[in-house]
């Protein structure tokens, strides 16, 4: 964080100081909510959670070097006490970003937020120091913590914004007002909470409504609900996609034999070829979104194409591809799942597995509301249509719908299996995997299917005969 004294912070957040011998002491380290992340000069934010109360760690964090604690009650060590810790954290973030000389870029969407954010960050940091949201810390706590990690040297601040209802993004843009707003798509993620795609579009569009007149709204030309958001902003509109009228578009899109996409990137200043290191054709749209923002910020098409071609995966469990010594390829995409990302992952699996046996180990897609049965059934059917070799549906009711959809789509019989939990899936795979197979693992985060991928990689030792150990 930019250096601020405890007295300045107290004034910004409207707090009272307790047990602070010298209010001129500065916070020079990171602002953190996890006591294990404290460094000398940190500000520790004490939240009261379901399982732990941050106030209980106050003495420990100060002993570890924290300058003070942002708290809702006195804690016997240097503290700034406020009525609402979350609101105070947001106010501090707003103060810091107003003092920065950085350009704020915010992005949202139903699918691909984190992958697009990671791509964009890797492109922009070629141009200037860039701070970006780690992982998926895109809510009312994670976003201000990210903003507060910026320093005087930061020139680009890339912030992912999530929403679970109307007004959420409006709140986040109030904490960190962006100059560039990127909307990726409107899908069915969290549709059970929103009530419909139109409501999701209403919530996502709050981002472009917050942009200034001299800002830029970067919109997906291939998504009608996103394209329509052009009428909701006073900022200049930039379209990206495969549509002919997109300002930044892809042509000659194709999948390489290993499942990595390639295309020709067209921008208003020229074109250049891109071959991504990521897996799946759906990343083309993510790459175009990043390219559109980077072009707006002054990067040349060749610089953008090179950066995209060299960018990798920064966040865990998102199409992480690992090949075992026996040739089994494990694709860990277990961080989250919704119908759109499930379809994209299955298509990537099939592209990667040409000439090889393919396994789709799938679990529940959460928060689909009344559409849950239909969407799980459709994913099971798609696995059959794509000729996935074997579907392993993991879990309870929703998994049974996946398996039933596959079974009803064709005479798959033994090719679709329903197992009770992750351990049952692990046992099945250990007994049936063959060298050279490709395994996709994907479900909503709550299912915890990353355990399957981890177990398969832990089993990577092979016998001298080339057999998978543990058979």
ROBAVO-981567 format. One line per 4 residues: number of its first residue (from 1); for each residue x, y, z of C-alpha. Coordinates in Angstrom, 3 decimals, padded with zeros to 6 digits, always signed. Layout:
<rs>
NUM = X Y Z ~ ...
</rs>
This chain:
<rs>
1 = +000.000 +000.000 +000.000 ~ +001.065 +003.594 -000.419 ~ +002.487 +004.793 +002.894 ~ -000.117 +006.318 +005.217
5 = +000.161 +007.211 +008.884 ~ -002.183 +005.665 +011.414 ~ -003.597 +009.135 +012.055 ~ -004.363 +009.550 +008.323
9 = -006.021 +006.148 +008.148 ~ -008.138 +006.871 +011.200 ~ -009.294 +010.121 +009.620 ~ -010.122 +008.442 +006.291
13 = -012.184 +005.645 +007.868 ~ -013.763 +007.755 +010.602 ~ -012.229 +005.655 +013.368 ~ -010.835 +006.243 +016.830
17 = -007.289 +005.303 +017.791 ~ -006.618 +003.085 +020.802 ~ -003.305 +002.104 +022.389 ~ -001.307 +003.887 +019.682
21 = +001.730 +005.639 +021.223 ~ +002.646 +007.460 +018.020 ~ -000.150 +008.197 +015.473 ~ +002.550 +009.283 +012.993
25 = +003.685 +005.661 +012.582 ~ +003.117 +004.638 +008.976 ~ +001.561 +001.563 +007.434 ~ +004.092 +000.557 +004.816
29 = +003.273 -003.137 +004.418 ~ +000.246 -004.891 +002.962 ~ -003.302 -004.645 +004.289 ~ -004.305 -008.208 +005.186
33 = -007.161 -010.108 +006.801 ~ -005.226 -013.349 +007.338 ~ -002.905 -013.251 +010.340 ~ -000.485 -015.579 +008.530
37 = +000.123 -012.906 +005.877 ~ +001.248 -010.173 +008.257 ~ +004.536 -008.476 +007.457 ~ +006.366 -005.628 +009.225
41 = +004.352 -002.452 +008.735 ~ +001.097 -004.245 +007.846 ~ -002.420 -003.194 +008.721 ~ -004.406 -006.214 +009.934
45 = -008.165 -006.106 +009.297 ~ -010.088 -007.974 +012.005 ~ -013.235 -009.550 +010.589 ~ -015.628 -011.617 +012.652
49 = -016.347 -014.818 +010.707 ~ -018.385 -017.932 +011.268 ~ -015.389 -019.927 +012.481 ~ -012.925 -017.329 +013.725
53 = -012.807 -013.807 +015.106 ~ -009.913 -011.762 +013.792 ~ -009.827 -009.737 +016.978 ~ -008.516 -012.830 +018.787
57 = -005.307 -012.594 +016.733 ~ -004.626 -008.928 +017.409 ~ -001.779 -009.408 +019.877 ~ -000.123 -012.002 +017.657
61 = -000.165 -009.845 +014.524 ~ +001.268 -006.822 +016.311 ~ +003.990 -009.034 +017.775 ~ +004.691 -010.175 +014.190
65 = +005.207 -006.591 +013.055 ~ +001.778 -005.206 +012.158 ~ +001.591 -001.465 +012.686 ~ -001.997 -001.670 +013.928
69 = -005.318 -003.487 +013.719 ~ -008.452 -002.180 +012.003 ~ -011.082 -003.424 +014.434 ~ -014.627 -003.017 +015.688
73 = -013.556 -002.926 +019.347 ~ -010.406 -002.144 +021.366 ~ -008.042 -005.114 +021.435 ~ -005.297 -004.056 +023.856
77 = -002.752 -003.328 +021.119 ~ -002.511 -000.462 +018.592 ~ -005.870 -000.297 +016.837 ~ -008.146 +001.918 +014.775
81 = -011.672 +001.151 +015.943 ~ -014.661 +001.654 +013.640 ~ -018.335 +000.736 +013.696 ~ -018.163 -001.318 +010.479
85 = -014.857 -002.903 +009.486 ~ -015.990 -003.749 +005.952 ~ -017.193 -000.207 +005.264 ~ -013.935 +001.181 +006.679
89 = -011.892 -001.107 +004.439 ~ -013.851 +000.134 +001.436 ~ -013.379 +003.774 +002.409 ~ -009.640 +003.238 +002.744
93 = -009.513 +001.613 -000.702 ~ -011.398 +004.532 -002.249 ~ -008.972 +006.995 -000.670 ~ -005.923 +005.102 -001.919
97 = -007.095 +004.690 -005.526 ~ -007.925 +008.383 -005.694 ~ -004.321 +009.144 -004.786 ~ -002.845 +006.690 -007.263
101 = -001.724 +007.708 -010.720 ~ -002.983 +004.368 -012.030 ~ -005.600 +003.555 -014.650 ~ -008.320 +001.379 -013.160
105 = -009.700 -001.419 -015.324 ~ -012.677 -003.396 -014.002 ~ -014.126 -006.514 -015.575 ~ -017.125 -008.713 -014.979
109 = -019.049 -011.504 -016.674 ~ -020.711 -014.828 -015.991 ~ -017.869 -016.953 -017.342 ~ -014.143 -016.417 -017.786
113 = -013.599 -013.469 -015.436 ~ -010.519 -014.875 -013.767 ~ -008.937 -016.271 -016.934 ~ -009.507 -012.982 -018.782
117 = -008.173 -010.975 -015.859 ~ -005.047 -013.132 -015.717 ~ -004.481 -012.725 -019.463 ~ -005.001 -008.967 -019.314
121 = -002.649 -008.574 -016.377 ~ +000.084 -010.519 -018.148 ~ -000.311 -008.346 -021.234 ~ -000.386 -004.997 -019.423
125 = +002.555 -005.673 -017.175 ~ +004.665 -005.805 -020.338 ~ +003.924 -002.095 -020.640 ~ +003.993 -000.858 -017.031
129 = +003.738 -002.018 -013.388 ~ +000.375 -003.733 -012.958 ~ -001.552 -004.893 -009.889 ~ -004.442 -007.302 -010.354
133 = -006.938 -009.372 -008.421 ~ -005.332 -012.586 -007.129 ~ -007.430 -015.655 -007.901 ~ -011.117 -014.824 -007.621
137 = -011.039 -012.322 -004.749 ~ -013.690 -010.229 -006.466 ~ -016.154 -009.360 -003.699 ~ -016.644 -006.508 -001.231
141 = -013.643 -007.681 +000.809 ~ -011.287 -009.094 -001.808 ~ -011.600 -006.137 -004.179 ~ -010.544 -003.405 -001.686
145 = -007.721 -005.602 -000.412 ~ -006.437 -005.874 -003.985 ~ -006.744 -002.130 -004.560 ~ -004.819 -001.475 -001.348
149 = -001.917 -003.597 -002.604 ~ -001.154 -000.970 -005.251 ~ +001.844 +001.302 -004.723 ~ +003.046 +004.625 -006.057
153 = +004.697 +002.730 -008.931 ~ +001.472 +001.031 -010.050 ~ +000.229 +002.218 -013.433 ~ -002.540 -000.292 -014.150
157 = -004.940 -001.696 -011.574 ~ -006.984 -004.596 -012.953 ~ -009.944 -005.533 -010.772 ~ -012.290 -008.469 -011.215
161 = -015.840 -007.751 -010.002 ~ -018.311 -010.457 -009.075 ~ -022.010 -010.110 -008.333 ~ -024.665 -012.218 -006.657
165 = -027.428 -009.675 -007.000 ~ -028.521 -006.297 -008.290 ~ -026.450 -003.474 -006.805 ~ -023.336 -005.493 -005.994
169 = -021.241 -004.184 -008.872 ~ -022.569 -000.670 -008.313 ~ -021.197 -000.917 -004.763 ~ -017.812 -002.185 -005.948
173 = -017.439 +000.535 -008.581 ~ -018.143 +003.049 -005.838 ~ -015.089 +001.779 -003.967 ~ -012.807 +001.633 -007.011
177 = -014.183 +003.802 -009.859 ~ -012.880 +002.386 -013.166 ~ -011.969 +004.300 -016.310 ~ -012.243 +001.165 -018.448
181 = -015.018 -001.353 -017.931 ~ -014.967 -004.789 -019.592 ~ -018.064 -007.016 -019.762 ~ -017.333 -010.525 -021.014
185 = -020.703 -012.245 -021.252 ~ -024.070 -012.916 -019.637 ~ -024.574 -016.605 -018.917 ~ -026.396 -018.782 -016.430
189 = -023.920 -018.773 -013.537 ~ -025.872 -017.955 -010.336 ~ -029.109 -017.825 -012.318 ~ -030.879 -019.391 -009.341
193 = -030.004 -016.330 -007.261 ~ -030.723 -013.726 -009.948 ~ -033.905 -015.254 -011.378 ~ -032.996 -015.004 -015.078
197 = -030.420 -013.887 -017.637 ~ -032.071 -010.483 -018.023 ~ -031.530 -009.851 -014.313 ~ -027.918 -010.991 -014.629
201 = -027.473 -008.541 -017.509 ~ -028.969 -005.784 -015.399 ~ -026.444 -006.485 -012.637 ~ -023.408 -006.817 -014.916
205 = -024.320 -003.633 -016.764 ~ -023.882 -001.616 -013.603 ~ -020.196 -001.621 -014.488 ~ -020.622 +000.370 -017.709
209 = -023.056 +002.733 -016.008 ~ -020.273 +003.710 -013.609 ~ -017.800 +004.720 -016.327 ~ -016.917 +008.385 -016.916
213 = -017.555 +010.108 -020.240 ~ -013.848 +009.957 -021.076 ~ -013.695 +006.259 -020.246 ~ -014.197 +003.171 -022.390
217 = -016.756 +000.363 -022.233 ~ -015.289 -002.817 -023.752 ~ -018.185 -005.090 -024.716 ~ -018.563 -008.560 -026.215
221 = -020.019 -008.087 -029.685 ~ -020.993 -011.773 -029.859 ~ -023.277 -011.639 -026.804 ~ -026.532 -009.739 -027.538
225 = -027.163 -008.945 -023.871 ~ -023.683 -007.477 -023.508 ~ -023.785 -005.600 -026.802 ~ -027.033 -003.973 -025.666
229 = -025.211 -002.441 -022.698 ~ -023.806 +000.194 -025.081 ~ -026.992 +002.175 -024.462 ~ -026.338 +002.221 -020.712
233 = -023.025 +004.072 -020.722 ~ -021.793 +007.554 -021.511 ~ -018.307 +006.149 -022.188 ~ -016.921 +005.322 -025.614
237 = -017.818 +001.771 -026.683 ~ -015.276 -000.736 -027.997 ~ -016.558 -004.065 -029.313 ~ -014.581 -007.311 -029.314
241 = -015.464 -010.741 -030.655 ~ -015.754 -012.638 -033.909 ~ -018.519 -010.407 -035.300 ~ -017.576 -008.525 -038.455
245 = -018.229 -005.145 -036.861 ~ -016.088 -005.831 -033.778 ~ -013.277 -003.314 -033.317 ~ -011.018 -006.088 -032.023
249 = -011.818 -009.449 -033.566 ~ -010.501 -012.920 -034.301 ~ -010.335 -014.563 -037.702 ~ -009.160 -018.012 -038.784
253 = -009.858 -019.458 -035.330 ~ -008.674 -023.040 -034.979 ~ -007.622 -025.573 -032.366 ~ -004.155 -027.052 -032.549
257 = -003.749 -030.794 -032.060 ~ -002.965 -030.279 -028.365 ~ -006.177 -028.314 -027.793 ~ -004.579 -024.871 -027.739
261 = -006.348 -022.231 -029.861 ~ -004.776 -020.113 -032.556 ~ -006.203 -017.162 -034.487 ~ -005.408 -013.946 -036.292
265 = -005.919 -010.900 -034.092 ~ -007.366 -007.866 -035.885 ~ -007.287 -004.408 -034.290 ~ -007.839 -000.886 -035.636
269 = -004.054 -000.578 -035.970 ~ -003.321 -003.861 -037.726 ~ -003.305 -007.624 -037.297 ~ -001.014 -010.309 -035.903
273 = -001.125 -014.068 -035.282 ~ -001.709 -015.521 -031.825 ~ -001.286 -019.060 -030.503 ~ -002.408 -019.348 -026.903
277 = -000.775 -021.563 -024.296 ~ -004.197 -022.060 -022.704 ~ -006.499 -024.948 -023.597 ~ -009.904 -024.657 -025.231
281 = -011.449 -022.492 -027.935 ~ -013.393 -020.502 -025.325 ~ -010.149 -018.724 -024.411 ~ -010.212 -016.931 -027.762
285 = -012.950 -014.641 -026.460 ~ -011.006 -014.063 -023.238 ~ -007.903 -013.191 -025.252 ~ -009.847 -010.762 -027.456
289 = -011.199 -009.032 -024.359 ~ -007.684 -008.580 -023.017 ~ -006.460 -007.405 -026.423 ~ -009.203 -004.793 -026.687
293 = -008.280 -003.268 -023.327 ~ -004.557 -003.382 -024.070 ~ -005.087 -001.694 -027.450 ~ -007.128 +001.027 -025.751
297 = -004.199 +001.568 -023.378 ~ -001.735 +002.120 -026.193 ~ -000.112 -001.242 -026.867 ~ +000.639 -002.234 -030.455
301 = -000.974 -005.265 -032.051 ~ +002.377 -007.065 -032.239 ~ +003.086 -006.387 -028.564 ~ -000.367 -007.678 -027.630
305 = -000.102 -010.793 -029.803 ~ +003.303 -011.698 -028.389 ~ +002.147 -011.184 -024.802 ~ -000.984 -013.281 -025.355
309 = +001.025 -016.059 -026.989 ~ +003.373 -016.209 -024.013 ~ +000.747 -015.864 -021.251 ~ +000.016 -018.805 -019.009
313 = -002.396 -019.806 -016.269 ~ -001.967 -017.782 -013.076 ~ -004.900 -019.071 -011.018 ~ -005.187 -022.622 -009.720
317 = -007.572 -025.326 -010.898 ~ -008.575 -023.596 -014.126 ~ -007.772 -025.902 -017.035 ~ -004.487 -026.860 -015.378
321 = -002.987 -029.479 -017.688 ~ -000.427 -031.920 -016.300 ~ +000.942 -034.993 -018.030 ~ +001.997 -037.901 -015.857
325 = +005.085 -039.975 -016.680 ~ +002.805 -042.737 -017.999 ~ +001.229 -040.367 -020.531 ~ -002.036 -039.856 -018.635
329 = -003.036 -036.200 -019.000 ~ -004.948 -034.653 -016.081 ~ -006.974 -031.505 -016.765 ~ -007.873 -029.909 -013.441
333 = -010.697 -027.425 -014.024 ~ -012.297 -028.033 -010.639 ~ -012.411 -024.456 -009.337 ~ -015.971 -023.835 -010.489
337 = -018.564 -024.837 -013.067 ~ -021.652 -023.587 -014.858 ~ -023.312 -024.747 -018.090 ~ -021.215 -022.506 -020.352
341 = -017.874 -023.451 -018.808 ~ -018.852 -027.135 -018.720 ~ -019.543 -027.120 -022.454 ~ -016.282 -025.324 -023.185
345 = -014.282 -027.729 -021.018 ~ -015.836 -030.797 -022.674 ~ -014.991 -029.469 -026.127 ~ -011.436 -028.770 -025.000
349 = -011.181 -032.299 -023.595 ~ -012.233 -033.802 -026.916 ~ -009.798 -031.618 -028.858 ~ -006.930 -032.589 -026.568
353 = -007.854 -036.263 -026.626 ~ -007.975 -036.990 -030.344 ~ -006.910 -040.587 -030.793 ~ -006.900 -041.166 -027.026
357 = -009.437 -042.280 -024.423 ~ -011.132 -039.310 -022.765 ~ -012.699 -039.210 -019.299 ~ -015.064 -036.495 -018.081
361 = -015.219 -036.580 -014.276 ~ -018.022 -034.118 -013.568 ~ -019.985 -032.969 -010.549 ~ -022.726 -030.568 -009.579
365 = -023.123 -027.125 -011.128 ~ -024.462 -025.102 -008.213 ~ -026.937 -022.208 -008.061 ~ -028.913 -023.029 -011.200
369 = -032.304 -022.882 -009.506 ~ -035.207 -024.276 -011.518 ~ -032.903 -024.876 -014.506 ~ -030.704 -027.329 -012.630
373 = -032.226 -030.588 -013.894 ~ -032.362 -029.382 -017.506 ~ -028.811 -028.058 -017.503 ~ -027.254 -031.145 -015.886
377 = -029.152 -033.386 -018.286 ~ -027.901 -031.293 -021.218 ~ -024.265 -031.558 -020.139 ~ -024.577 -035.343 -019.885
381 = -026.073 -035.460 -023.375 ~ -023.335 -033.229 -024.773 ~ -020.670 -035.599 -023.445 ~ -022.227 -038.339 -025.585
385 = -022.538 -036.135 -028.683 ~ -018.894 -035.160 -028.408 ~ -017.894 -038.819 -028.132 ~ -016.250 -038.498 -024.735
389 = -015.085 -042.034 -023.967 ~ -016.428 -042.191 -020.423 ~ -018.453 -039.931 -018.137 ~ -018.020 -040.288 -014.373
393 = -020.765 -038.312 -012.624 ~ -019.768 -037.621 -009.018 ~ -022.149 -036.784 -006.174 ~ -025.850 -036.841 -005.408
397 = -028.984 -035.780 -007.241 ~ -027.360 -033.444 -009.766 ~ -024.756 -036.049 -010.664 ~ -027.521 -038.578 -011.296
401 = -029.064 -036.096 -013.739 ~ -025.715 -035.835 -015.567 ~ -025.502 -039.611 -015.853 ~ -029.139 -039.977 -016.866
405 = -028.749 -037.383 -019.608 ~ -025.795 -039.298 -021.017 ~ -027.630 -042.605 -020.798 ~ -030.750 -041.251 -022.510
409 = -028.806 -039.587 -025.309 ~ -027.645 -042.918 -026.667 ~ -026.912 -046.512 -025.840 ~ -023.904 -045.547 -023.774
413 = -024.419 -048.218 -021.131 ~ -021.099 -048.760 -019.425 ~ -019.689 -045.503 -020.763 ~ -021.543 -043.420 -018.149
417 = -021.130 -044.122 -014.440 ~ -022.574 -042.477 -011.330 ~ -020.427 -042.638 -008.195 ~ -021.171 -041.266 -004.747
421 = -018.194 -039.063 -003.995 ~ -014.670 -038.006 -004.908 ~ -013.059 -041.030 -003.269 ~ -015.259 -043.391 -005.266
425 = -014.201 -041.577 -008.432 ~ -010.545 -041.878 -007.442 ~ -010.920 -045.614 -006.823 ~ -012.613 -046.102 -010.187
429 = -009.970 -044.169 -012.086 ~ -007.122 -045.941 -010.327 ~ -008.537 -049.265 -011.441 ~ -009.386 -048.350 -015.031
433 = -006.995 -045.636 -016.283 ~ -004.631 -046.619 -019.054 ~ -001.452 -044.941 -020.221 ~ -002.259 -042.073 -022.584
437 = -005.780 -041.362 -021.293 ~ -006.968 -037.764 -020.865 ~ -008.993 -036.948 -017.728 ~ -011.035 -033.766 -017.231
441 = -012.117 -032.985 -013.653 ~ -014.763 -030.270 -013.279 ~ -017.545 -029.222 -010.880 ~ -018.621 -026.297 -008.758
445 = -016.138 -025.379 -006.043 ~ -018.313 -026.737 -003.241 ~ -017.980 -030.289 -004.600 ~ -014.224 -030.356 -004.011
449 = -013.365 -032.430 -007.083 ~ -009.844 -031.013 -007.112 ~ -009.159 -033.931 -004.749 ~ -009.591 -036.286 -007.707
453 = -007.018 -034.437 -009.806 ~ -004.615 -034.216 -006.866 ~ -004.910 -037.942 -006.186 ~ -004.262 -038.818 -009.832
457 = -001.137 -036.676 -009.876 ~ +000.036 -038.089 -006.548 ~ -000.242 -041.516 -008.172 ~ +002.016 -040.454 -011.018
461 = +004.833 -042.894 -010.234 ~ +004.874 -045.751 -012.717 ~ +006.326 -049.202 -012.478 ~ +009.221 -050.347 -014.604
465 = +006.711 -052.095 -016.865 ~ +004.934 -048.789 -017.556 ~ +001.833 -049.720 -015.522 ~ +000.065 -047.125 -013.394
469 = +001.097 -047.701 -009.778 ~ -001.663 -048.640 -007.369 ~ -003.614 -050.763 -009.816
</rs>
